[in-house]
Amino acid sequence: MMVAVKTMTMTTMDLFNDAKLLEAAKKEFNDKRGPNFKYESLVGDIPPPLDIRKSK
């Protein structure tokens, strides 16, 4: 688990420090996702079970 955390941290640092690398990652992500991608919720149109934004 520590190796995974270190890997994710170092990758994030690389992306924050290198704008070209970040743009390349965004381009690859969008290319793999495809031009006709449309987000659809896995739970459908039902409301969330909890509304944490409401204060009591």
N, C-alpha and C positions, 0 to 999 in steps of 0.2 A: 504494500500500500504506500509505503514511503517513496518507493521508486516512481510510482504513478503520480504522486503529488509533486515530486520534484520535476518530473517530465512535463507535467501540465504547467507548472510555474515557470519553468525555463522557456517553454514555447510561448506562453503569454508575454513574458518579458521580451522575447525576440520580436513578437508582433507589435508590441508597444514602441519598440525602439527602431523599427525598420518599416517605414511607410510603404516601400515597394513590396516587401514581403506581405504586408497586410492586404494591399490591393490584389496581389496575386492569389492570396487565399480566398478573398471575396469573389474574385473572378472564377476560380475553380469551383467554389461552392455553388455559385449561380449557374455555371455550366452543367454541373452534375444534377442540379435540381430541375433544370429544364425551363424553357420559355413559357410553358403553359401551366406552371405551378400555381395552385390555388390552395390556400390553407383551409383545412376543414377540421374542426374540433372532433376529437375521438368520442366525446360524450354527446355530441349532437347539439340540439338547441335547448337542452335542459339547463336551468340555472345551477350555479355551484351550490353544494350542500351547505356551505357556510358563507356568510357575508361578513368578512372581517373588517370591512370599511365602515360598517355602522357602529356608532358608539351607543352604549347603553345608558 
